[in-house]
Amino acid sequence: MEGKPRPVAAPSDAISAMDHLIATSMVGQQEYARSLGLNVTDLICFAYVLEAGDSPVSAGDLAERAHVTSGAVTGILNRLERGGYVVRRPDPADRRRVRVVAVPEATERVRAIYEPYYMRLVELFAEYTPDEVAVIADWFNRAGTLARSYLAESRENGSLGRD
């Protein structure tokens, strides 16, 4: 496949486009969460549980990934459990720790919302060459690393608080 001609863009154009995508995604996340009877933080935590697949995650892992306190993650897990999204199980290696797994029916409810969007993204990626997709994936991975690092630095230097 040959790449399509692309319009010339400066870094400021890319940052503006990224800002618009992030804003639209945030609105979408709020609407998806609301349709599932969740708030955005709960949906994010459930997404981390889904990402783990067959490997149960600990409450501590979720707190760290979602940047919330252990007390806050307890409330999140209570809501997810009451809503039928997750179950908590004792860690076989350490009974004081809790492992969290997704409920299959809840996984299907969430997939039903996200899969049509992901299919459209797959169609969009099909308009790019494999080399272009590799650049896009590399950029997203590196930008994600940069964002996590900047967030951590901002917390360390006190410019951001912790929920």
C-alpha positions as CSV (number, residue, x, y, z in Angstrom):
1,M,0.0,0.0,0.0
2,E,1.3,3.4,-0.9
3,G,0.8,6.3,1.6
4,K,-1.6,9.0,0.7
5,P,-0.4,12.6,0.5
6,R,-0.9,14.3,3.8
7,P,-1.3,18.1,4.4
8,V,1.7,19.9,5.8
9,A,1.5,20.2,9.5
10,A,3.6,21.9,12.2
11,P,3.9,20.6,15.7
12,S,1.4,23.3,16.8
13,D,-1.1,21.8,14.4
14,A,-0.6,18.3,15.7
15,I,-0.9,19.5,19.3
16,S,-4.1,21.4,18.5
17,A,-5.5,18.2,16.8
18,M,-4.5,16.1,19.8
19,D,-6.2,18.6,22.2
20,H,-9.4,18.3,20.2
21,L,-9.2,14.5,20.2
22,I,-8.6,14.4,23.9
23,A,-11.5,16.8,24.7
24,T,-13.8,14.8,22.5
25,S,-12.6,11.6,24.1
26,M,-13.2,13.0,27.6
27,V,-16.8,13.9,26.7
28,G,-17.2,10.5,25.2
29,Q,-15.9,8.8,28.3
30,Q,-18.3,10.7,30.4
31,E,-21.2,9.7,28.2
32,Y,-20.1,6.1,28.0
33,A,-19.7,5.9,31.8
34,R,-23.1,7.5,32.4
35,S,-24.7,5.0,30.0
36,L,-23.1,2.1,32.0
37,G,-24.2,3.6,35.4
38,L,-20.6,4.5,36.3
39,N,-18.5,7.6,36.7
40,V,-15.4,8.2,34.6
41,T,-12.9,7.1,37.3
42,D,-14.8,3.9,37.9
43,L,-14.9,3.2,34.1
44,I,-11.1,3.9,33.9
45,C,-10.5,1.4,36.8
46,F,-12.7,-1.2,35.1
47,A,-10.7,-0.6,31.9
48,Y,-7.5,-1.4,33.8
49,V,-9.1,-4.6,35.1
50,L,-10.1,-5.5,31.5
51,E,-6.6,-4.8,30.2
52,A,-5.2,-7.2,32.7
53,G,-7.2,-10.0,31.0
54,D,-6.9,-13.3,32.9
55,S,-4.4,-11.8,35.4
56,P,-6.3,-10.4,38.4
57,V,-5.1,-7.0,39.5
58,S,-4.7,-5.8,43.1
59,A,-6.6,-2.9,44.6
60,G,-3.2,-1.2,45.1
61,D,-2.3,-1.6,41.4
62,L,-5.6,0.1,40.5
63,A,-5.0,2.9,42.9
64,E,-1.6,3.5,41.5
65,R,-2.7,3.4,37.9
66,A,-5.8,5.6,38.5
67,H,-3.8,8.0,40.7
68,V,-6.2,7.7,43.6
69,T,-5.6,6.8,47.2
70,S,-6.2,3.3,48.6
71,G,-9.2,4.6,50.4
72,A,-10.7,6.0,47.2
73,V,-10.0,2.8,45.3
74,T,-12.0,0.9,48.0
75,G,-15.0,3.1,47.2
76,I,-14.5,2.6,43.5
77,L,-14.3,-1.2,43.9
78,N,-17.4,-1.1,46.1
79,R,-19.3,0.6,43.3
80,L,-18.0,-1.7,40.6
81,E,-18.9,-4.7,42.7
82,R,-22.4,-3.5,43.5
83,G,-22.9,-2.7,39.8
84,G,-21.9,-6.2,38.8
85,Y,-18.7,-5.2,37.0
86,V,-16.0,-6.9,39.2
87,V,-15.6,-9.4,42.0
88,R,-12.9,-9.3,44.6
89,R,-11.0,-12.4,45.6
90,P,-8.4,-12.9,48.2
91,D,-4.8,-13.2,46.8
92,P,-3.8,-16.9,47.3
93,A,-0.3,-15.8,48.1
94,D,-1.2,-13.1,50.6
95,R,-4.7,-13.3,52.1
96,R,-4.5,-9.6,53.2
97,R,-4.4,-8.5,49.5
98,V,-7.4,-8.5,47.2
99,R,-7.4,-9.4,43.6
100,V,-10.0,-7.9,41.2
101,V,-11.5,-9.7,38.2
102,A,-14.0,-8.6,35.7
103,V,-17.5,-10.2,35.5
104,P,-17.9,-11.6,32.0
105,E,-21.4,-10.1,31.5
106,A,-20.1,-6.7,32.4
107,T,-17.2,-7.1,30.0
108,E,-19.7,-7.7,27.2
109,R,-21.7,-4.6,28.1
110,V,-18.6,-2.5,27.9
111,R,-17.4,-4.1,24.7
112,A,-20.8,-3.5,23.1
113,I,-20.2,0.3,23.6
114,Y,-16.6,0.4,22.6
115,E,-16.2,-2.1,19.8
116,P,-18.1,-0.1,17.1
117,Y,-15.8,2.8,17.8
118,Y,-12.7,0.6,17.7
119,M,-13.9,-0.9,14.4
120,R,-14.1,2.7,12.9
121,L,-10.5,3.3,14.2
122,V,-9.4,0.1,12.5
123,E,-10.9,1.4,9.3
124,L,-9.1,4.7,9.7
125,F,-5.8,2.9,10.3
126,A,-6.4,1.0,7.1
127,E,-5.9,4.3,5.2
128,Y,-2.3,4.4,6.4
129,T,0.7,2.3,5.3
130,P,2.1,-0.2,7.9
131,D,5.1,2.2,8.3
132,E,2.8,5.1,9.0
133,V,0.8,3.0,11.5
134,A,4.1,2.1,13.2
135,V,5.0,5.8,13.5
136,I,1.6,6.6,14.9
137,A,1.9,3.7,17.4
138,D,5.4,4.8,18.4
139,W,4.2,8.4,18.9
140,F,1.3,7.3,21.1
141,N,3.6,5.0,23.2
142,R,6.2,7.7,23.6
143,A,3.6,10.5,24.3
144,G,2.0,8.2,26.9
145,T,5.3,7.7,28.6
146,L,6.0,11.4,28.5
147,A,2.5,12.2,29.9
148,R,3.0,9.7,32.8
149,S,6.4,11.1,33.5
150,Y,5.2,14.7,33.5
151,L,2.2,13.8,35.7
152,A,4.6,12.2,38.2
153,E,7.0,15.1,38.2
154,S,4.0,17.5,38.6
155,R,2.9,15.6,41.6
156,E,6.4,15.4,43.1
157,N,7.0,19.2,42.8
158,G,3.6,20.0,44.3
159,S,2.0,21.5,41.2
160,L,-0.7,18.9,41.3
161,G,-2.6,17.3,44.3
162,R,-3.6,13.7,44.7
163,D,-7.3,12.6,45.0
